[in-house]
Amino acid sequence: MARHAELGYNSFADHYGSAEILFGQFRESLPNGAYIVGATKWCVFRQTEVSRSVVEAAVRERMACMRTTTVDLLQFHWQDYSDKGYLTALQILQDLQNEGLISAVGLCNFDAMRTDEICAQLGPGFIVSNQAQFSLIDTRPLHGMADVCERHNLKLLTYGTLCGGFLADEWLDQPEPDLYSGALTPSQRKYLDMILKAWGNWTLFQELLVVLRGIGDRHGGLSISNIATRWVLDHPFVGAVIIGVRLGVSEHTDDNDRVFGFMLNEEDNRDIEAVQALSKGHQMITTIGDCGAEYR
């Protein structure tokens, strides 16, 4: 983590396992004045009786793990839309923000309808972000969420941008992997399933990789991952991409840094759109549902 911070990657987002504890230990080891941001989550998966004590306890638990007096960004997920308790929980989070326990509040995997509802009810400026899946494969945020972001001045923090690493040079000219192979990570199985069943097929995916490779060559040898990431970042409703790493196992800090040195041009986007037009990507908003529907 120190190596990433030294290279300018000063925002870390995770809450699984011991991630909050590790981040807290890391931030505590930094010299005074070092700028580092920790984004975590509070996910409510089961029916919960929302109260001030329940919400505050969740926030303070994260503060303790991250060894901080203020949570930099708390991203809120609520599983059951039929239970409007999410509005009450967010109102309490707003109170806790006013009291200094939270710097910023975001959403996680909320759809466009509920994001719009939340922002309209709680007022401008409270919700700053929504963490959602967005990539060259999964373009669902273009169908509604983008308009909500513009209307309420919030940004998407996108994950799945590289589809678990499939949008990378190492998969160019490779045979279709076995979905149930032990060689794939759980993340890769998830995104491969989406590529093959919801978006298109492996042959079309290879055509997309060929196009991305050609665009990378036109821009001086940039990687397929660079092009895929830049495409997401070029959308004005995107605030940042969350690139997954396995510290000490799979890191691409130098390659990721190249994303900030170029912009896609009209020819690049036309070539990408030509492949996307052959896919079922535009149907995913109905076949899968809006952002986060696959988790509900």
TABEL-V267841 format. One record per helix or strand of 3 or more residues. SS is the DSSP state (H for helix, E for strand). FROM is the first residue (numbers start at 1). TO is the last residue. If there is no record, write none. Layout:
SS:FROM:TO ; SS:FROM:TO
This chain:
H:2:6 ; E:11:13 ; H:19:29 ; E:37:44 ; H:52:66 ; E:71:78 ; H:85:98 ; E:102:108 ; H:112:122 ; E:127:133 ; H:140:142 ; H:145:152 ; E:155:159 ; H:163:165 ; H:169:171 ; H:186:199 ; H:202:218 ; H:224:233 ; E:238:241 ; H:253:261 ; H:266:276 ; H:281:287 ; H:293:295
